[in-house]
Amino acid sequence: MTQATSTAYSRDLGDELRLLRERFSTLNGRKFAIQLGWDPSKVSNIENGKARASEIDLAQYLTACGMDIDFFDDFKRRYYNAFDLVCAQPLTSIRTLAMAETTASKITSYEVTAHPALLQTKQYTRELLTEAGIHAPEDIERLVEARVDRQTVLRRPFRPECLFYIHELALQQRVANAQAMEDQYLRLLCNTNIIRIVPLDVGTASLETKFALYEFDKAAPIVFSETNLVQVFAQDDAVVKRCRDLFERLAAVALDEEQSKNKLVEYLSALREGRLGSR
């Protein structure tokens, strides 16, 4: 085991190990460590993604959980890059993102062509994923339910401090029928205290991609970005600084809370009056 910089993915896979221990053994972390002949802090550090387990460590840990060689090989492959400061994952992998949202103390995000995932209605999400044509049809409902489950983070008593920047282009996109879009606008209006709209006259030349910054009480901040092909987690210092700089720019040009609320009302009224296009 070697000490390493904790990352979103290392914490994700460490938590996966913890769940395996709890499911397939009757031992708490201390007793599990004693069974393996380890110091108790070693199990804690590995399960919290604070230390990189060696191949032998993983073999011993997973064997104690009753896992076979095929499981070990798969986990080892995933674990290999867990501590990289930049990590790319397929779009269908949502566990690392969900853990980042769950453990963050502050979430700041920017969306260009869609409404924030944490503020989407189920119907809006379903239509958005279907029209994108990226995911296999059999994955759509699983991803919809997963996105709805992620939104529970906003209903917790001690939820993260959130701020969602949304470019006005996203408000103009019709990805569902009129009723579904009305429900989606109303969802945003119920959360105007954490929304700032970036008006159309602010170009997207340097802001063409969605991104988010997750900040934690006891871990380094993480930048998240997603394209139609891949999602990326980065905590490289230069990337984090660039992200903060972009949010400073957005803060300077975005509408304030009251103006953003009025802008959303404009779009809702236009939809109800049939002036926002039809489907």
Sequence and secondary structure as in RCSB ss.txt:
>XXXX:A:sequence
MTQATSTAYSRDLGDELRLLRERFSTLNGRKFAIQLGWDPSKVSNIENGKARASEIDLAQYLTACGMDIDFFDDF
KRRYYNAFDLVCAQPLTSIRTLAMAETTASKITSYEVTAHPALLQTKQYTRELLTEAGIHAPEDIERLVEARVDR
QTVLRRPFRPECLFYIHELALQQRVANAQAMEDQYLRLLCNTNIIRIVPLDVGTASLETKFALYEFDKAAPIVFS
ETNLVQVFAQDDAVVKRCRDLFERLAAVALDEEQSKNKLVEYLSALREGRLGSR
>XXXX:A:secstr
 EE    HHHHHHHHHHHHHHHHH S  HHHHHHHHT  HHHHHHHHTTSEE  HHHHHHHHHHTT  HHHHHHH
HHHHTTTT SEEEE TT  HHHHHHHHH SEEEEEESSS  GGG  HHHHHHHHHHHT S HHHHHHHHHHHHHH
GGGGGSTT  EEEEEEEHHHHH   S HHHHHHHHHHHHTTGGGEEEE TTS  TT  S EEEEE SSS  EEEE
E SS EEEE  HHHHHHHHHHHHHHHHHS  HHHHHHHHHHHHHHHHTT S   
